[in-house]
Structure formats: C-alpha cells, structure tokens
Amino acid sequence: MTPHDEQRIVERMKALKSPVQIALTGGSDQAGRRLADFFDRLRSIAPIVEKRPAPEEPFRSPALILGRHANIAYQAVPEGPEIDPFLKALGVAGETELGISTELRTQAGSIELPADLVLFISMQCPHCPVVAAQLIEMADASPRLRLTVIDALLFTEPAGAHDIRSVPTLILDERIRWTGQIQAAEVLRQCIQRDPSQLSASSLRQIIESGEAARLAGMMATHGSCFPAMLDLLTSERWSVRLGAMVTVEYLVDEAPDLAADLVAPLWRRFDRLSEPIQGDVVQVIGQIGDDEAVACLQKIVSADYAESVREAAAEEIANRSTN
C-alpha cells in the first residue's frame, strides 16, 4: 500500500461502528507472504479489523476471507482503485456508487443453488473495480454465492491454469466465462437458471457442508441423474469431503437405488488410480449400493492385488450383503 492508500483506508474505516473480522488462510509462497504482510499492515493502521480464526478447510488458500457470510476470498493485495471494492466487502460504504441495483440485490438473494465465482483482475485494470464491487454486493446478498477475487499478476498459477489472457475475466462453476464488459444481470441470470447437474464440485460441496446432503440426493433423484461432480467428491483427497459425499450416497440409495447404481462403473474406472484410504472408502460406497454390478466389483477387489485393508473391506461388504 502506498501512503495515500493507507490514508484512504484509515479515513474510510472511521465509518465503521463495530469491529470487522478477516481470516487469513495459509500459504508460505511469495503471494501468501504478500497477503500476510498486507493483513498485518491493515490491522496496524485500522485496529477495528480483527483476525478471525481461519476455517479448518478454507475454500481458497492462501487468501483473505471476509464478508458477513465469510464467502468472499481475496487472493489479491488491493491498491489504488481496488481499495474501494475491498472496503465494500468489509461493509464500508463507498465514495462512489459501484454496486448493483436493489432489484439485482433481491435477485441475488433468491439464488437457491450454490455458485462458485472466480474473478481475475489486475491492479492496473480500469474496469476491474466496478466488476469486483458489483460481485461483492451480490455475495453480500447471497450466502450461497462464493466469490474469489484473484490478482492474475500476483497469483500466476491459477491464472495460468485458467488461461487468463485479459482482465476482468469471471468464471462461474469452472464452466461459464465472461471477459471484458461483464453485466451483473447476466451473471445473476446464469446463477439462478443453471442446470443443477452441471454444478461444480465446489458448489456440491457447499450444499453438503450446509447440512443438506439429503437435499442434494433429492435434487439428483428429481433430475434423474447422478451429478458428475459427485465423483470428484467421493474420491477427494480430503476425508471430510469424502464423508459428506458418502452420506449423500446413503440418502440416494434410500431414495433412488437404481440411480445410485450409476455411480459404480465410473468409480470402478477410477479405482486403480486412488490411494489406499480412498479405495477403502470407495469400497464402502460400492457396498452401500450393493446391486449385482457392485458385488461383482467387490469380488474383483477381493481377488486382485490391492492392499490387504482394501481387500478385507471388500470381503466384509460382500459378507454384509449375503447376510441381509
């Protein structure tokens, strides 16, 4: 931050009546250190900013997690014109109106399916602050929306992974992309009218982590298909993510067993590439499904050269099926 940026922040933060909290999630690389240095400086010049404990499994890292729903992640060190959107995320009114209309705020509040929005910006972009401010206001209106603001020049790895060639670029659920003149009304329309079967793994995970595994199973039953991103959750490296997905499958087996059976073949295709702990959990999922194809997969596991714990788990699932 320049001295001018610091002075603007100090003056604007005087409008706050109560402390605001920001979580700093890990990261020891250069970008992570830049975020940590910015956060420390922000707290030193604005003591009203408090450090919130970082979530055990943050949806972005390294990042500053802020907003009243803790659903806005900054992978950026705001400076110059980008300070206004950042302060808006903290609940500080702007010097100029950069937000969305009351009608669009109402529409944002009606979003039913979780949405994962990633906005790539640069500090030199004249159009980025307007887009960032509008999306931040949408995220403020809807706890189901997760917004990540990424400085493409500071966080080069995600920018490269998404082939970012210009800013602003906005990506919804890893599928829908806007570049340049981004209209908030169009973004909202896509968030509201999406095909639930095309939800990203991040969005499905939001549903599960909100305690709505049964709702997700019901959505798949109503849609008549297992959402593809479920496979990513069931084979995630994170145990807690796999557990939530396994609970969802339990509900799906009860509600639509034939539909749950559609998971067996794609899980089996991934099986050999999975680590031993994940294989053990997949065995449990296949055992829950328990149709003829599932039992055949379990029998293959028992007779193949897998880890002993995995083969034992498969044998136990077969035994459980024979006694039920």
C-alpha distance (Angstrom), angle and dihedral (degrees) to the residues before:
residue distance angle dihedral
M1 . . .
T2 3.74 . .
P3 3.83 119.7 .
H4 3.80 87.2 -105.9
D5 3.82 91.1 54.1
E6 3.79 90.7 49.0
Q7 3.78 92.0 50.4
R8 3.81 91.2 50.5
I9 3.79 91.0 50.9
V10 3.80 93.1 48.7
E11 3.80 92.7 49.2
R12 3.79 94.2 46.0
M13 3.80 94.7 45.1
K14 3.80 89.4 60.3
A15 3.80 86.6 77.8
L16 3.80 91.5 67.3
K17 3.80 115.5 101.8
S18 3.79 97.9 -168.8
P19 3.82 136.6 24.3
V20 3.79 121.0 -79.8
Q21 3.79 123.4 -147.0
I22 3.78 130.2 -138.5
A23 3.79 127.3 -178.1
L24 3.78 120.6 -146.7
T25 3.80 112.8 -151.7
G26 3.82 121.7 -156.5
G27 3.73 133.0 -83.2
S28 3.80 130.0 132.9
D29 3.79 98.4 -167.0
Q30 3.78 122.7 103.1
A31 3.80 93.7 -87.7
G32 3.80 91.5 48.3
R33 3.78 91.5 50.6
R34 3.80 90.4 49.6
L35 3.79 89.8 54.6
A36 3.80 92.2 47.6
D37 3.81 92.2 49.2
F38 3.81 91.0 49.4
F39 3.81 91.2 48.8
D40 3.80 92.7 49.9
R41 3.80 91.0 48.9
L42 3.80 91.8 46.9
R43 3.80 91.3 53.9
S44 3.78 91.8 47.1
I45 3.81 94.1 54.4
A46 3.83 95.0 35.3
P47 3.83 110.2 34.8
I48 3.81 89.4 179.3
V49 3.81 86.3 78.7
E50 3.80 109.6 89.9
K51 3.77 129.2 -164.7
R52 3.78 112.6 -113.6
P53 3.83 117.5 -155.3
A54 3.78 109.1 -97.4
P55 3.81 113.4 -111.0
E56 3.78 114.2 -105.2
E57 3.78 90.3 -120.3
P58 3.81 108.2 23.6
F59 3.78 118.2 -163.1
R60 3.81 88.8 -131.9
S61 3.79 130.9 26.0
P62 2.93 133.9 -142.2
A63 3.78 91.9 24.7
L64 3.76 147.1 116.8
I65 3.83 106.9 -110.7
L66 3.78 113.4 -154.4
G67 3.79 144.8 144.2
R68 3.78 128.6 92.2
H69 3.81 89.9 -82.5
A70 3.83 92.5 41.4
N71 3.82 85.8 -124.5
I72 3.81 99.9 122.4
A73 3.80 119.2 86.6
Y74 3.79 122.9 -169.4
Q75 3.77 116.6 -156.0
A76 3.75 87.8 172.3
V77 3.80 139.2 78.5
P78 3.81 102.3 -129.7
E79 3.78 118.8 -137.4
G80 3.78 137.2 159.3
P81 3.82 112.7 -3.9
E82 3.81 90.9 -0.9
I83 3.80 90.3 69.3
D84 3.82 91.6 76.9
P85 3.84 95.3 59.8
F86 3.81 90.5 44.4
L87 3.80 91.4 53.0
K88 3.80 89.6 46.6
A89 3.81 87.5 58.1
L90 3.79 87.4 54.2
G91 3.79 90.5 52.6
V92 3.78 97.5 -103.9
A93 3.80 114.5 141.0
G94 3.79 114.3 -118.0
E95 3.76 128.5 -116.8
T96 3.81 87.7 -130.3
E97 3.79 130.2 29.2
L98 3.80 107.5 -100.1
G99 3.79 99.7 150.0
I100 3.79 136.9 92.3
S101 3.78 132.4 -88.5
T102 3.79 124.4 -88.5
E103 3.81 88.4 -109.2
L104 3.81 92.4 55.8
R105 3.80 91.0 46.3
T106 3.80 88.4 54.8
Q107 3.80 90.7 49.6
A108 3.79 90.6 49.2
G109 3.78 89.6 53.3
S110 3.82 89.3 56.2
I111 3.82 94.8 60.3
E112 3.81 105.7 127.2
L113 3.81 101.6 180.0
P114 3.80 120.7 62.1
A115 3.78 112.4 -105.0
D116 3.79 127.7 -158.0
L117 3.82 112.1 -153.9
V118 3.80 122.3 -176.5
L119 3.80 117.7 -171.3
F120 3.80 120.0 -166.8
I121 3.80 114.9 -156.4
S122 3.78 141.2 160.0
M123 3.78 128.0 -143.8
Q124 3.80 91.2 -121.5
C125 3.83 95.6 53.2
P126 3.83 112.3 109.8
H127 3.82 93.5 -159.8
C128 3.82 99.6 45.5
P129 3.84 98.4 78.9
V130 3.81 92.3 57.9
V131 3.81 92.9 50.0
A132 3.81 92.3 44.2
A133 3.81 92.2 50.7
Q134 3.81 92.8 50.1
L135 3.79 93.1 49.1
I136 3.80 91.6 45.9
E137 3.79 89.3 55.2
M138 3.81 89.7 50.0
A139 3.81 89.8 51.8
D140 3.80 89.8 48.7
A141 3.81 89.5 54.9
S142 3.82 95.6 46.5
P143 3.82 126.4 44.2
R144 3.82 87.4 -169.1
L145 3.79 90.4 67.8
R146 3.80 120.4 82.6
L147 3.78 116.4 -163.3
T148 3.79 126.3 -168.0
V149 3.81 119.0 -171.0
I150 3.81 110.5 -159.6
D151 3.78 128.2 -171.6
A152 3.80 99.7 -139.4
L153 3.81 91.9 -156.2
L154 3.81 94.4 50.9
F155 3.81 98.6 38.5
T156 3.77 98.3 43.2
E157 3.82 96.6 162.4
P158 3.83 97.7 65.3
A159 3.80 89.6 38.1
G160 3.79 90.0 55.2
A161 3.79 93.1 43.9
H162 3.81 89.5 55.9
D163 3.81 93.7 41.5
I164 3.80 92.9 -122.0
R165 3.78 109.3 -171.8
S166 3.79 101.3 161.0
V167 3.79 139.3 17.2
P168 2.90 144.3 -89.8
T169 3.80 93.6 40.2
L170 3.78 120.5 162.8
I171 3.81 124.9 -165.7
L172 3.81 124.2 -166.5
D173 3.82 117.6 -157.5
E174 3.81 91.8 -22.5
R175 3.82 89.1 -71.6
I176 3.81 116.3 69.2
R177 3.80 117.5 59.9
W178 3.79 135.0 -170.0
T179 3.79 126.0 -174.9
G180 3.79 130.6 -173.5
Q181 3.79 114.8 -8.2
I182 3.81 101.5 35.6
Q183 3.80 116.3 -172.2
A184 3.81 114.6 -150.1
A185 3.83 91.2 -151.4
E186 3.82 91.5 57.4
V187 3.80 92.1 47.5
L188 3.79 90.3 51.4
R189 3.79 91.7 48.0
Q190 3.80 90.3 55.0
C191 3.81 91.9 46.6
I192 3.79 91.8 52.2
Q193 3.82 100.1 40.0
R194 3.82 101.2 41.3
D195 3.77 122.5 136.6
P196 3.83 102.5 -110.4
S197 3.81 91.0 -143.4
Q198 3.82 87.9 66.1
L199 3.80 95.5 55.5
S200 3.78 114.1 130.8
A201 3.79 123.3 -116.3
S202 3.81 87.8 -106.3
S203 3.80 91.5 56.0
L204 3.81 93.4 46.5
R205 3.77 88.6 49.2
Q206 3.81 90.2 54.2
I207 3.80 89.7 56.3
I208 3.79 92.4 49.9
E209 3.80 94.8 44.4
S210 3.81 88.9 51.9
G211 3.80 87.8 63.2
E212 3.80 93.3 -104.3
A213 3.80 102.3 120.0
A214 3.80 89.7 127.7
R215 3.81 90.1 52.5
L216 3.79 90.9 51.8
A217 3.80 91.1 50.7
G218 3.80 88.8 49.7
M219 3.81 91.0 50.5
M220 3.79 90.6 54.5
A221 3.80 91.7 46.5
T222 3.80 91.0 50.5
H223 3.80 91.8 46.5
G224 3.79 91.5 47.3
S225 3.80 95.7 -130.3
C226 3.78 142.1 80.8
F227 3.78 106.9 -112.5
P228 3.83 109.0 -115.8
A229 3.80 94.2 -131.3
M230 3.83 89.2 63.5
L231 3.80 87.4 78.2
D232 3.81 90.3 60.0
L233 3.80 90.7 52.3
L234 3.80 94.0 46.9
T235 3.81 90.3 52.4
S236 3.81 97.9 37.5
E237 3.79 119.2 137.4
R238 3.82 88.4 -128.1
W239 3.79 114.1 86.2
S240 3.81 93.7 -151.9
V241 3.81 91.2 54.2
R242 3.81 91.9 49.7
L243 3.80 90.3 48.1
G244 3.79 92.8 54.4
A245 3.81 90.8 48.0
M246 3.82 90.6 48.9
V247 3.81 90.2 53.2
T248 3.81 88.4 51.8
V249 3.81 90.0 53.1
E250 3.81 89.6 51.5
Y251 3.79 89.6 57.3
L252 3.80 90.8 45.0
V253 3.82 92.4 51.5
D254 3.81 88.9 54.1
E255 3.81 94.7 45.4
A256 3.81 103.3 34.3
P257 3.82 112.7 6.3
D258 3.81 94.3 172.1
L259 3.79 89.7 54.7
A260 3.81 92.3 48.2
A261 3.81 87.8 54.1
D262 3.82 88.2 66.4
L263 3.81 87.7 73.3
V264 3.80 94.8 64.3
A265 3.81 100.2 75.3
P266 3.84 97.3 47.2
L267 3.80 91.5 44.3
W268 3.79 89.7 51.5
R269 3.81 90.9 51.0
R270 3.80 89.2 56.8
F271 3.79 96.0 40.8
D272 3.80 100.9 95.8
R273 3.81 91.9 51.4
L274 3.79 94.1 55.0
S275 3.79 127.6 96.1
E276 3.79 119.7 -111.4
P277 3.85 96.6 -99.8
I278 3.81 91.4 49.2
Q279 3.80 91.4 46.7
G280 3.80 88.5 53.9
D281 3.80 91.7 54.3
V282 3.81 92.4 45.2
V283 3.80 88.4 53.0
Q284 3.80 87.5 56.3
V285 3.80 91.5 50.1
I286 3.81 92.0 49.3
G287 3.78 89.1 47.8
Q288 3.81 90.9 52.9
I289 3.79 90.2 54.2
G290 3.78 90.7 48.6
D291 3.80 102.4 175.0
D292 3.83 121.9 140.3
E293 3.82 92.6 -86.9
A294 3.80 90.9 49.7
V295 3.82 92.4 50.4
A296 3.81 90.3 48.3
C297 3.83 89.6 54.3
L298 3.78 90.9 49.4
Q299 3.79 90.9 51.1
K300 3.82 90.3 51.8
I301 3.80 89.6 52.2
V302 3.81 92.7 50.7
S303 3.80 92.4 52.5
A304 3.83 97.7 40.6
D305 3.79 132.3 82.7
Y306 3.81 98.4 -93.3
A307 3.79 126.5 134.0
E308 3.78 113.8 -68.5
S309 3.82 92.5 -116.7
V310 3.81 90.7 53.9
R311 3.81 93.5 48.5
E312 3.80 90.9 47.3
A313 3.79 91.0 50.6
A314 3.82 90.5 51.2
A315 3.81 91.6 48.6
E316 3.80 90.0 50.4
E317 3.80 91.5 51.6
I318 3.80 90.3 51.0
A319 3.80 90.6 49.8
N320 3.79 90.6 49.7
R321 3.80 90.6 52.4
S322 3.82 92.2 51.1
T323 3.83 92.8 52.0
N324 3.81 95.4 47.5
